[in-house]
């Protein structure tokens, strides 16, 4: 395994490294006036990824256009604003963000449309800033975790639809050191219609305890169709997290846990299981001020998940060592090794290299 991994690592580095000599894209946004009513900012991103998998007899690799997004942000005045962000990918073209916002005051905003539900810090943090290449840390070909396929924090959070984007309404605001957000959504996920008339409810509170230290807690109730009983049932999830540090330089720690209903794991009678998961990401960004490289950031992640607390030997660990090289602003090159260690079965791994370009 180790020899094959090192061989893949060397090959991947050689293939992906040429991207580092490409001219660095300037962080650019185009601002225009539309009918003298709205200021519109256009931007976008392109993420090219190379990844491997240890699963299967033929250890495969692929190039992947991980994200191609164009963004338009609208601002009519301090009260009315909005955003539209479609995503273009090999498998689908869909809208990621599409929302409007009424800002009555810093302490009360009303958002409607498709947006990220207020749940865990890992999902709410944009992929542009999160130090790991993939939130889920997936290894292609692994499908052994009860109900969800791959045991990691984000797969439970987003895969069970407790987090990520949904269609509905949200109120949020900042009251001193307290940030709050509450939403009511369809509970069906990205760009999906309601199928039963019930709604999902999310709530999140964050306290800024000190400079660069935020402590958050969240809770969710979600409706789902029980395939065993044919009825609409409800799942709940809860959790807490801490975000200590910043994305400019120095030590940064993001950690959290989540527990709740694994409604994708049903027994013959339609009973759900309970899951628990926890994750920590540590990074240390060092500005270097080079001609092409502005900063270097080694990173590490540890994630642990138990898909059914009533069953033993079904848990898994995920380890992610990696490093990032920053060119300008968020334009960078990242390298990760995601190592998946289940209680039962073989250890599997994936190497990933990704070039992030923003404009």
LINDAQUI-V372758 format. One record per residue. N is the residue number from 1. NEAR is the number of other ideal C-beta (glycine too) atoms within 10 Angstrom. Layout:
# LINDAQUI-V372758
<<N;NEAR> <N;NEAR>>
This chain:
# LINDAQUI-V372758
<<1;10> <2;6> <3;7> <4;12> <5;17> <6;11> <7;11> <8;19> <9;15> <10;10> <11;14> <12;19> <13;13> <14;9> <15;13> <16;21> <17;12> <18;9> <19;14> <20;14> <21;8> <22;12> <23;7> <24;17> <25;16> <26;10> <27;12> <28;10> <29;13> <30;10> <31;10> <32;10> <33;9> <34;11> <35;5> <36;5> <37;11> <38;16> <39;14> <40;17> <41;14> <42;14> <43;16> <44;18> <45;22> <46;17> <47;19> <48;18> <49;19> <50;21> <51;23> <52;23> <53;21> <54;22> <55;18> <56;10> <57;5> <58;6> <59;15> <60;13> <61;15> <62;10> <63;12> <64;14> <65;12> <66;21> <67;19> <68;16> <69;17> <70;15> <71;18> <72;18> <73;18> <74;17> <75;16> <76;13> <77;10> <78;8> <79;12> <80;14> <81;19> <82;20> <83;20> <84;18> <85;18> <86;16> <87;16> <88;14> <89;13> <90;9> <91;5> <92;9> <93;10> <94;14> <95;14> <96;19> <97;20> <98;17> <99;20> <100;16> <101;19> <102;14> <103;15> <104;11> <105;11> <106;9> <107;13> <108;14> <109;18> <110;14> <111;21> <112;15> <113;18> <114;24> <115;23> <116;20> <117;29> <118;25> <119;27> <120;29> <121;23> <122;25> <123;22> <124;20> <125;17> <126;10> <127;17> <128;14> <129;11> <130;21> <131;24> <132;25> <133;24> <134;21> <135;23> <136;20> <137;26> <138;20> <139;25> <140;17> <141;15> <142;23> <143;10> <144;17> <145;26> <146;18> <147;18> <148;21> <149;14> <150;23> <151;28> <152;29> <153;27> <154;25> <155;23> <156;32> <157;27> <158;22> <159;20> <160;24> <161;25> <162;29> <163;27> <164;19> <165;22> <166;25> <167;20> <168;22> <169;15> <170;22> <171;16> <172;18> <173;16> <174;15> <175;11> <176;8> <177;11> <178;12> <179;18> <180;16> <181;21> <182;14> <183;23> <184;15> <185;22> <186;20> <187;27> <188;19> <189;16> <190;17> <191;14> <192;15> <193;7> <194;14> <195;12> <196;13> <197;8> <198;16> <199;17> <200;23> <201;17> <202;25> <203;17> <204;24> <205;16> <206;21> <207;14> <208;15> <209;12> <210;10> <211;7> <212;14> <213;13> <214;17> <215;16> <216;20> <217;14> <218;27> <219;18> <220;28> <221;19> <222;25> <223;21> <224;22> <225;13> <226;16> <227;11> <228;13> <229;12> <230;8> <231;11> <232;13> <233;18> <234;15> <235;22> <236;15> <237;26> <238;16> <239;26> <240;16> <241;24> <242;15> <243;22> <244;17> <245;17> <246;13> <247;15> <248;10> <249;13> <250;13> <251;12> <252;21> <253;14> <254;24> <255;17> <256;22> <257;16> <258;27> <259;17> <260;23> <261;21> <262;26> <263;25> <264;21> <265;20> <266;18> <267;10> <268;6> <269;7> <270;14> <271;13> <272;21> <273;20> <274;16> <275;26> <276;18> <277;29> <278;17> <279;28> <280;17> <281;24> <282;17> <283;22> <284;16> <285;20> <286;11> <287;14> <288;10> <289;7> <290;12> <291;5> <292;12> <293;17> <294;17> <295;18> <296;16> <297;20> <298;14> <299;22> <300;17> <301;25> <302;14> <303;27> <304;18> <305;25> <306;24> <307;25> <308;19> <309;14> <310;9> <311;13> <312;10> <313;7> <314;20> <315;21> <316;23> <317;16> <318;26> <319;16> <320;24> <321;13> <322;21> <323;15> <324;21> <325;17> <326;23> <327;21> <328;15> <329;14> <330;16> <331;19> <332;23> <333;20> <334;23> <335;21> <336;24> <337;18> <338;27> <339;19> <340;27> <341;16> <342;20> <343;13> <344;10> <345;11> <346;12> <347;14> <348;20> <349;21> <350;26> <351;25> <352;25> <353;23> <354;23> <355;20> <356;24> <357;17> <358;21> <359;16>>
